[in-house]
């Protein structure tokens, strides 16, 4: 496996300069000037009494940003803290102990450095990726890390909580589109045994030259919906109107963003938005991303209720397995994977 970022930093004498394989092209490097607006924060408390307000706020956030944060979402803060502590413990293990779960050739789960870009530039990040929910995917993946203790128990408990939150969010998003609450969940077949939640444990160690690297290169998510738990160190940035907007961590909040499949199902009314992670010079940043993924055979297409003679389908039907088979994590402004499935060109809308 490639040398991990934590390994580089642990070498005798430390690291004063970033190895060339991590250095971004000049045009991709994080600039100092950023947008100052923050993404919406939506309070989900009292959803039975405040449902209409919450639906309207989520619909507005989906249309204007494709990103929002939620608080009072029903996931216990104690579980969020336990999950975070578990991740800290894993990345604090010795290198040999972590490599027990090294990614295997042809596999998409395990410990390693994922999402290497096609131009050879590496992200300044170490990752542990696994399926936290979904019968078929969990059974097919290698054993979960034997350390820390209770790893499997906590991850599966967290995955179940994520599935409950995903289900609720999809109901609210469906209602905001004027659909039946279960419409999106039904088309994405989130209860299919092959559907899953993929959970990425991301560790972004301190970087001696943070302005030369990216923790995660610009990309949009390929699933239906993403729920991200941030740690206390900021680093997530969202692209909007030609600027990058930071998303400061909020206590006990989750960051929600729409994936490409949501853009297809909403027939382009809602967009999956490009985002990235920047590095930090003094502190390690952690984040935990949960991706709702349909089964490979599930067909995703614009919701029939959103189509009409004046609003025809923008995208063709596509099996999710076909979609991810052609997915590139390297974002280029004129080369989004989702655009190859259009039946109506962008400039005709």
N, C-alpha and C positions, 0 to 999 in steps of 0.2 A: 504494500500500500504506500501511497506518497507520504512524505514526511509531513506530520501534522504541525499546525501553527504553534500549539502548546509545546511541542517538542523543540521547535526552533528557539523559542524563548527560554527554554530550560537549559540550553547549552551553556557550558562554562564561559563566563565573560559576557553573557547576555547577547543581545542583538541591537546594534546601533543603526543598521541600515536594512531596508526591506529587500529581500531577494528579488531579482528581476522578474521572476514568474508571477509575482503578485502586483506588479506595477501596472496601473491602468493607462491606456492611451490618454494623451493630454485632454482630449475632448470629453472623456468619460470621468475624469477626476472630479471629486466633490468640490464645488465652489463655495466660497465664503458667503455669498449673498443668497438668501433664502426668502421664501414667502413667510409672512408673519401670522397669517390666519391659521386657526387650528380646525381640525375636522370636528364635526358635531359630536357632542356627548349626550346620549339619550338615557334617561332614567326609566327603567322598566318596572319600578316599584308600583304595586297596585294595578297590575295589568287588567284585572277584571273591571275595575272602575275607570281606568284611564286608557282603555284599549284604543279608542278612536284617536286620542292624542298621540299615542305611541306609534300607531300605524302611520299617521300623517307625518310624523317626524322622521320615521325610517324611510318612507317613500321619498321625502324631500332629500334626505341624505344620500339615498341611492341614486337619485337623478342628478344631484349637483356634484357629488364627490365619488360615489362608489365605495366610500370608506366612512365608518363612524365608530365611536366607542359606546359601549353599554355598561351601565352600572346597575346595581340591584337586580342582577340577571338570574338569581336563583342558585348559582354555583357557590357552595360554601367557601368563604375566605380561608377557612382552615385547610380545605382540600387544595386550594390554589397554592397556599404556603407549603404544604407537604410535598406537592408536586415540584415546586421550585427548589426546595431543599434537596429533593432526590436528584434533580439534575445537577445541582452544585456538587453533590457527593460523587456522582458518576464522573464528571469532568475533573475532579480532584484525585481520582484513582491514578495509580502508576500506569505508564504507557502500556506495559505488557498486559495488565488487567483489562484495560479498555479494548485492546486489540483482540481479546477473546471473542468479541462480537464484531470484528472487522467485516466490512462489506465483502461479499463473495462475488466472483465474476458472474455477470448476468443477472445479479440481484439488485433490487432497488431499496433494500433495507440493510441496516447495520451501522457500524461506526466507521467514519471515514471523512473524506472531504468531497462533498457532492457538488454537482452543478458547475464543473469546470467549463469555461466558455470555449467556444469553437476556435477562438483566436489564440487560445493557449493561456490566457490570463486567469489566474486562480483567485477565488474569493478568500479574503482574510477571515476564515471561519473554520471551525471544526464542527462536525455534525454527528448526531445519532438519530437515525430514522427508523421508525417502526410503525406497525399498525396497532392502534390502541382500541379499535372497535371494528367489528365486522367478522363474522364467523369464518368465512373461507380464507380471507387474507391473514387473519391471526394464526390459523392452523398451518398455513403454508409457509409462514416466515420462520427463520431459525429461532432457537430459544432466546428468550429475553435475557439481558445481562444478569448473571448470578449475583453480582454486586451492583449497588448497595442492597442490603437486605430489604425485603418487602417491595422490591422493584415491580415485579409483576402485579402484585396486589394493588399497589397504588396506581399504576398505569391503567389497569383495567377499570378501576373505580373512576378514575379521571375520564377515561374514554366513554363510559356510560353517561357521566354528567355532561360531556360534550355533545353526545348524541341527543340528549334531552334538550339542550340549548339550541342545537342546530334545528331540531324539529320545530321548536317554538319560533325561532327567527324566520324559518321558511313560511310558517303560517302568517306571520306579520307581513312579510314581503309579498306573499301572494295576495293578501287582502289589500295591500296598497296598490296593487296592479288591477284591482277590481275582479280578482279571481276568487274561487272558492279557497278557503284556508289551506286545504290539503292538495291543491292543484299542482304546485311545483314539486312537492314531495312525491306525488304519484308519478309524474312524468320522469323524474330522476330515479324513481324506484329505490328510495333510500332504505327501505326495509328488505330489499333483496339480499339474500345471503352473500352475494358477491360484492355488494356495496361496502364501503369501509371508511373509517377515519384514519388518515395517515398523520402521524404526529412527528414533527421534527424538533429535536432538541438542538438549539443553535448556541454555540459558544463563540463569542467574538473577543479574543484576547486583546490586551493593550497593544498598540502598534507604535513603533518609534517614529514612523512617518505617515500619520493617518490621512494626509491630504493626497497621498499617492495611490491609495488602495480603496477598495470597497469591501465591506463585509458580505454584501450580497449585491450582485450586479443588477441593473434595472430589468424588471420582468413583470409580467402579469400572471396571476395564478390560473391554472388550467382546470380546476375542479368547479364545483357548484358554488361553494361558499368557504371562507376561511375565518377561523376564530383564532386570534393571536393573544397569548398572554405575554405581556412585557415584564421585564424585571425593572429595577429602579433606574438603570442607566439608559439614557435616550440614544437613539440611533436610526429608528425607522423614519423614512421620508417618502412622501407621496407626491407624484407628479401632477400638476394642474396648471393650465394656462402658461406653459413654458417655464414654470418655476418648480422648485422642490420645497415642499412644506413639511417641517418636522412634526412628528406625532409624539409629544411628551407622554411618558407613562403616567397614568392616573391610578390611584390606589384601588385595588380590587376590581379593576376594569378589564374588559376584553376589547381588543380592536377587531372590528368586523370588516371584511372586504369581499366584494363580489368577484367570483371567478368567471372564466370564459363561458362555462356552461350556462350561467345565469344570464350573460349577455345574449346568448343564442335563444334561450327560452323566453326572454322578455322582448325578443325581436329587435334588439338594439336600443330599446328604451333605456335600459340600465347598462352601464359599461363596466367591464373589468379594467381596473386602473393600474398603470405601471407604478411600481414602487421599488425602493432599494434600501439597503442598510449601510450606514457609514461607520467607520472605525473610530476608536477612542484612544487617546494617547496614554491615559493613566489608569483606566479601569476596565475590567472585564465586563462585557455586556452579555446577558443571556436573553433568549426569547424562545417561546414554545408555540409553534404554529400547528394548528389542527386543520386539515383539509378534508372536506366532505367530497368523497369520490364515488361516482356511480360504478356499477359493475361494468366490465369491459363490453358486454353485449347490449347494454342499455342504449337505446336510440334517443338522442337529444335533438330537439327541433323547436322552432318557435311555437308557443302556445296557441292553439287554434282560436281561442277566445280573443286573442289580441290581433287577429288578422281580419282584413276586409279588402274590398276591391280597391280602396284608396290607401290601404296599408298592407301590401302583400308581404310574404315571407322574405326576409333579408338573407337568411341562411338556409342551406339545405339540411335535411336530416343527416345525422352523423352518429355512428356508433362511438361510444366514449373510448373504446380500445383503439379505434382508428385515429381518433383525435390525438390521444397521448402518444401514439406511435410516431407521429410526425412532429412532436412538440420540440421546440428549441428553447432552452433557457437563456439564450443570448438574445437580448432585445435589440432590435434595430428599428428606428422610427417608421420605416416603410416596409417592414417585414414581420408583422404580427401573425402568428400562426392562425389565429381566428379568421383573418382576412381571406385565407385560401378557401374557406367554406362559404363565402358569400355567393349569393345568386344575383344580388343587386350591388353593383360597384359603389364604393364609398362616395365618389363624387356625383352619384346620381340621387343621393338622398337629400 
